[in-house]
Amino acid sequence: MNVNLRELMAALPEDAGAETGPSAEAAQEQMRELAADLAMRRVPINSLHRLWIVGELSAQVALAYFALWMRQGFADAETRKRRLMETNLRLALKMFHRLAYLRGAMTKIGQAAGNLPSIMPDQIADTLERLHFDAPPMHFSLIREVFENELGKSPEDLFQSFDRDGFAAASLGQVHRARLKSGEEVAVKIQYPGVARTIDADFRNLGALLFPMRLGKDWESIQAGFDEIHRMLKQEVDYEREAESLSESRELFQPADGIVIPRVYPDYSTHRVLTMDFIAGPHLAQFLAANPSQELRDQFGTKMYVAWKRIYDAHMNYADPNSGNYIFMDDGRLGLLDFGCIQHFGAEEQELLQLSQPFLDSMDSFPEFLKRATGASDSDLANPEYVGLVADAIGWLIEPAVEEGPFDFGDETHLKHGVERFFGLVRKRYTRGHPMFLYYFRSVFGLWAVLYRLRARVDVHAIFRGAS
Amino acid sequence: MRVTSEAKIATRERLLAAAGKLFAKKGWDGTTTRDIAAAAGVAAGTLFNYFQSKEAVVAALMAEAFAKAQDEFEAERDDGQSLEEDLFACIYAGLKRLRKFRMALESASETIFSPLVRSSHDCAGDSIRVHHLEQVERIIAAHGVPGPLPAVTMQLYWTLYLGVFAYWAADESPKQEDTLALLDHSLKLFTGSLDGLKGAGSHERESA
């Protein structure tokens, strides 16, 4: 039960012995205890227990990242401050522990924090994938009341038929199959009542928890990161916003693309209920179980990349490309689900991304990009180690697009290189960056994680040159 | 004689209807027994032939609403529902019936449901509690836990119910959506507490 956490903790960078004093070790020990406690706790109530299992891994991952920041803080602070921070942090972790234990939305935060960092060992990736189908259940009596509140009618009155049991979990809710009176098969996403409004309060709590870290070097960057998560989470639980993103994205594709995005039915949708086309077909695990040909894997992988790039070119980012959001339709088309987590790039973000565009051919604009994207100072830019490590990481990121011909995403060494480079950056605390990159990287790594499991070969070079 | 009795019933209903409207419009504090009597077209003192206090009027309104809700629940009940789902539907049907004058109930319920107040004027609060708990025991029995249930179990239920009721009466969230969540959590807690009393029951299927 605790294996994932131990692995993750073990994977965390070890600071030099001189920097890690005994107090830091004690705090780390405390962390481990808390984490073990988190893993062992049981709530003697079925549904809550399930909710907890969902939260457990996320909380562990989130805790591990707190540990990461904690070490950064420790390395920077003087001994006295260190002691203070240690105490505060221990209290904060205890509080976080309780919050995560009790609150659905807090779980969601844990989940987001767990997904954001760029690397996920296989087992963790698998477990996180499963979470997308395993959330607190709502029984039909509750769903009926949510419907009455949202649409003024019960599901029985609104639909020709409506499945009492959900078939998938959604952003703090669940998805049911139904049929409209006009005959269309639909998927209806319903949000657990009241939970969206708790996000603001949870982030206020989180702000208090992170308070001990304000002395750390990259505090502003961390804070900006959490503001971004806050913003995106609020967007994710606003189903009206998701309906807009769905409709906008749907318009980008033609039947010939073989990429399907569900149509929204506005008369049956509100900001807490979203009714859209039901897309039939297997998810990744089922698809792989049927042992598909390499050709078929490549075709689906290519469609995934084309979809991601098309949306990206429309100044949006499909920022949660986990395997639960793809349907491998029997006729060879790819279905894209869940448009709650969509980044919309404004002028500033577009300009930054524009600066990185020429990297496919040359790194001339790299210093300028670095300045703008990470706030690097002139002295940072004069530090060859810093520039080298970041350039290395970016080189890894653009490798599939630079390499001519199909890129083999099933190649484990490529993923491992990425993990090494990411840790290289973290170890040196070179992780500052514009907050938009949090979700940008999440989307790239999410996509690659799915492509890795799919063992797909995709001509990313051609897609980026507009040839696909 | 018969006419008198029918007239009495009609007057009582008129008083309750008038009270319901006034409570919905003016709340608990803004409504007096005198207002109710006037709105029902009877003399101020006549009201006291039917109800001994303002609380008794509210209690009668609640009893009436709960009786209707019970019929509704029984009519819509589906055999495939879990215990938790049944209890949820039963309780929420009652709350919905009271929704119109919800704001008046916050103050009134303090007296009506208080275990410390056993005034001589009316035992409507007691009677609501007894009826409600009987219904709950019937629902639980239908899900494989034979009665009588331990007093502690029913006390736990009633405590949770009162908590939900009080929260709902003052719930300021949009369309009282927080009450939905609170009721859901409370019933998970309650049905979880029944685990020791029953074998493999229907609500346990959720743990599968």
Boltz contact constraints between the chains, C-beta under 6 A:
constraints:
  - contact:
      token1: [A, 45]
      token2: [B, 188]
      max_distance: 6.0
  - contact:
      token1: [A, 45]
      token2: [B, 192]
      max_distance: 6.0
  - contact:
      token1: [A, 46]
      token2: [B, 206]
      max_distance: 6.0
  - contact:
      token1: [A, 46]
      token2: [B, 207]
      max_distance: 6.0
  - contact:
      token1: [A, 47]
      token2: [B, 188]
      max_distance: 6.0
  - contact:
      token1: [A, 47]
      token2: [B, 206]
      max_distance: 6.0
  - contact:
      token1: [A, 48]
      token2: [B, 188]
      max_distance: 6.0
  - contact:
      token1: [A, 139]
      token2: [B, 85]
      max_distance: 6.0
  - contact:
      token1: [A, 141]
      token2: [B, 85]
      max_distance: 6.0
  - contact:
      token1: [A, 141]
      token2: [B, 88]
      max_distance: 6.0
  - contact:
      token1: [A, 141]
      token2: [B, 89]
      max_distance: 6.0
  - contact:
      token1: [A, 142]
      token2: [B, 184]
      max_distance: 6.0
  - contact:
      token1: [A, 145]
      token2: [B, 92]
      max_distance: 6.0
  - contact:
      token1: [A, 145]
      token2: [B, 180]
      max_distance: 6.0
  - contact:
      token1: [A, 149]
      token2: [B, 175]
      max_distance: 6.0
  - contact:
      token1: [A, 193]
      token2: [B, 177]
      max_distance: 6.0
  - contact:
      token1: [A, 193]
      token2: [B, 180]
      max_distance: 6.0
  - contact:
      token1: [A, 193]
      token2: [B, 181]
      max_distance: 6.0
  - contact:
      token1: [A, 194]
      token2: [B, 173]
      max_distance: 6.0
  - contact:
      token1: [A, 194]
      token2: [B, 177]
      max_distance: 6.0
  - contact:
      token1: [A, 194]
      token2: [B, 178]
      max_distance: 6.0
  - contact:
      token1: [A, 194]
      token2: [B, 181]
      max_distance: 6.0
